[in-house]
Amino acid sequence: VQLQASGGGLVQAGGSLRLSCRTSGINFRIAAMNWYRQAPEKQRDLVASVTSGGSADFVDSVKGRFTVSRDYARNTMYLQMNNLKPDDTAVYYCNTFWRGREWWGQGTQVTVSP
């Protein structure tokens, strides 16, 4: 199982980024997926969850700004982040639970300048 996150970068407040999480080794069509983030010296927190069918839930702080989508042909999940704020600065990780354990991507850094 591999989860490869990408798409992070440096953006000014109010800007947008789209993160990708490419998966392999799982049946992407039936796997629920998650995005987490970890800011410096803070715990890793859940940002968004998406069911196998594409229904998504978000933490309150990103509702209305972030969306999640799935490309089943590419086995890839996306996190579209709009109207970014400095508080969104963190390493973002994709995650899934498959065959009895959690799997994590390597993380991608998102930095939002004021």
C-alpha positions as CSV (number, residue, x, y, z in Angstrom):
1,V,0.0,0.0,0.0
2,Q,1.3,3.4,-0.9
3,L,-0.2,6.9,-0.5
4,Q,1.6,9.7,-2.3
5,A,0.6,13.2,-1.3
6,S,1.7,16.1,-3.4
7,G,0.7,19.7,-4.3
8,G,1.8,21.6,-1.3
9,G,3.6,24.9,-1.5
10,L,3.9,28.5,-0.4
11,V,0.8,30.7,-1.0
12,Q,-0.4,34.1,0.2
13,A,-3.4,34.4,2.4
14,G,-6.5,34.2,0.2
15,G,-4.9,32.0,-2.3
16,S,-5.6,28.4,-3.3
17,L,-3.9,25.1,-3.6
18,R,-5.0,21.6,-4.6
19,L,-3.4,18.6,-2.9
20,S,-3.4,15.2,-4.5
21,C,-3.1,11.8,-2.9
22,R,-2.3,9.0,-5.3
23,T,-3.0,5.6,-4.0
24,S,-1.9,2.1,-4.8
25,G,-2.3,-1.3,-3.2
26,I,-5.9,-0.6,-2.1
27,N,-9.3,-0.9,-3.7
28,F,-9.8,2.8,-4.1
29,R,-13.4,2.4,-5.1
30,I,-14.4,1.0,-1.7
31,A,-11.8,2.7,0.6
32,A,-12.8,5.7,2.8
33,M,-10.1,8.3,2.8
34,N,-9.0,11.1,5.1
35,W,-6.9,14.3,5.1
36,Y,-5.0,15.2,8.2
37,R,-2.7,18.1,9.0
38,Q,-0.1,18.8,11.6
39,A,1.1,22.3,12.4
40,P,4.5,22.9,14.1
41,E,4.5,21.6,17.7
42,K,0.8,20.6,17.5
43,Q,-0.9,17.3,17.2
44,R,-2.1,15.8,13.9
45,D,-5.7,16.7,13.3
46,L,-8.4,15.4,11.0
47,V,-9.3,17.9,8.3
48,A,-11.6,16.0,6.0
49,S,-13.1,12.6,5.5
50,V,-14.6,11.2,2.3
51,T,-16.6,8.0,1.9
52,S,-16.1,5.5,-0.9
53,G,-19.0,7.2,-2.6
54,G,-17.6,10.7,-2.3
55,S,-19.6,12.1,0.6
56,A,-17.4,14.4,2.6
57,D,-17.2,15.9,6.1
58,F,-14.9,18.7,7.2
59,V,-13.7,20.2,10.4
60,D,-15.5,23.4,11.1
61,S,-12.5,25.6,10.5
62,V,-12.3,24.7,6.8
63,K,-16.0,24.3,6.0
64,G,-16.9,26.5,3.0
65,R,-13.3,26.8,1.9
66,F,-12.1,23.2,1.3
67,T,-13.6,20.5,-0.8
68,V,-12.6,16.9,-1.4
69,S,-13.0,14.9,-4.6
70,R,-12.1,11.5,-5.9
71,D,-10.9,10.4,-9.3
72,Y,-11.6,6.6,-9.4
73,A,-9.9,6.2,-12.8
74,R,-6.6,7.5,-11.3
75,N,-7.1,6.1,-7.8
76,T,-6.5,9.6,-6.5
77,M,-8.1,11.9,-3.9
78,Y,-7.9,15.6,-4.1
79,L,-8.2,18.4,-1.5
80,Q,-9.1,21.7,-3.0
81,M,-8.2,24.5,-0.6
82,N,-9.5,28.0,-1.3
83,N,-9.3,31.3,0.7
84,L,-6.3,29.9,2.6
85,K,-5.4,31.4,5.9
86,P,-2.1,31.5,7.8
87,D,-3.7,29.1,10.3
88,D,-3.9,26.5,7.5
89,T,-0.1,26.3,7.5
90,A,0.8,22.6,8.2
91,V,2.0,19.4,6.8
92,Y,-1.0,17.7,5.2
93,Y,-1.3,13.9,5.2
94,C,-3.6,11.6,3.4
95,N,-4.8,8.5,5.3
96,T,-6.8,5.4,5.0
97,F,-7.7,2.3,7.0
98,W,-7.1,-0.8,4.9
99,R,-6.7,-4.5,5.8
100,G,-6.8,-3.9,9.5
101,R,-4.4,-1.0,9.8
102,E,-3.9,2.7,9.1
103,W,-1.8,3.9,6.2
104,W,-0.2,7.3,5.8
105,G,1.2,9.3,3.0
106,Q,4.5,11.1,3.4
107,G,2.9,14.5,3.9
108,T,3.1,17.7,1.8
109,Q,3.9,21.1,3.3
110,V,1.5,23.9,2.9
111,T,2.6,27.4,4.0
112,V,0.3,30.3,3.9
113,S,1.9,33.8,4.3
114,P,-0.1,36.7,5.7
